[in-house]
Amino acid sequence: MQHAALIQQETIMIPGQNDAHMIARPAQDSSYVNVWLLPPVLRIHLLGTFMLVSDHTPVTGIDMPRLQSLLAYLVFHHNVPQSRTRLASLLWPDSTEEQAHTNLRNLLAQLLLREDPLQEASYRHLMRLYAESGNRSAAIRTYQNCVAVLKRELAVEPGPETRQVYEQLIHSEQLRPYPIIKRSENGLETLYALRSNQ
């Protein structure tokens, strides 16, 4: 009990951080005894306009409805591990499992780019995802966006690895097979046709 009377507690806000640091120190000594970090409070507003707030600072860049749905679902089910297959099928229920997985990867890669738009690896990953899903024009737009951001922010061009991915896209096949679903008298038939990826 006497030791408790000798210890003062104070709250200190560290500049540039949102976490409050509780520091206990002896009343007659300036050396620190204990440090406790209080985690930031995360609030999510789902009714009306979607808003995510960390402590009192709004988190920006979460304006895609599917990303908002993903965050809301994860918040409501935070005690249960979620598989990628489950999340993909919830967000894209009308898609095939493969397409839903691709869509989820695209969504997460776009989120990475929003968090760090100077990270070339994220651009390359997104370009490859678009190319694999047959969306060559989106892959090329992603490269062009990368070029513009790097030029504007750093006055540099993309590195050799990023340029190589782009060159592979440019020189890839102009036509590739993709499935077409066509209704016939006997039900649905899947036909393969050639399509331009431009």
Secondary structure, DSSP 8 states (H G I E B T S, - for coil): -HHHHHEEEEEEE-TT---EEEEEEETT--S--EEEE----EEEE-SSS-EEEETTEE--S---HHHHHHHHHHHHTTTS---HHHHHHHH-TTS-HHHHHHHHHHHHHHHHHHH-TT-HHHHHHHHHHHHHTT-HHHHHHHHHHHHHHHHHHHS----HHHHHHHHHHHTS-SEEEEEEEEEETTEEEEEEEEEE--
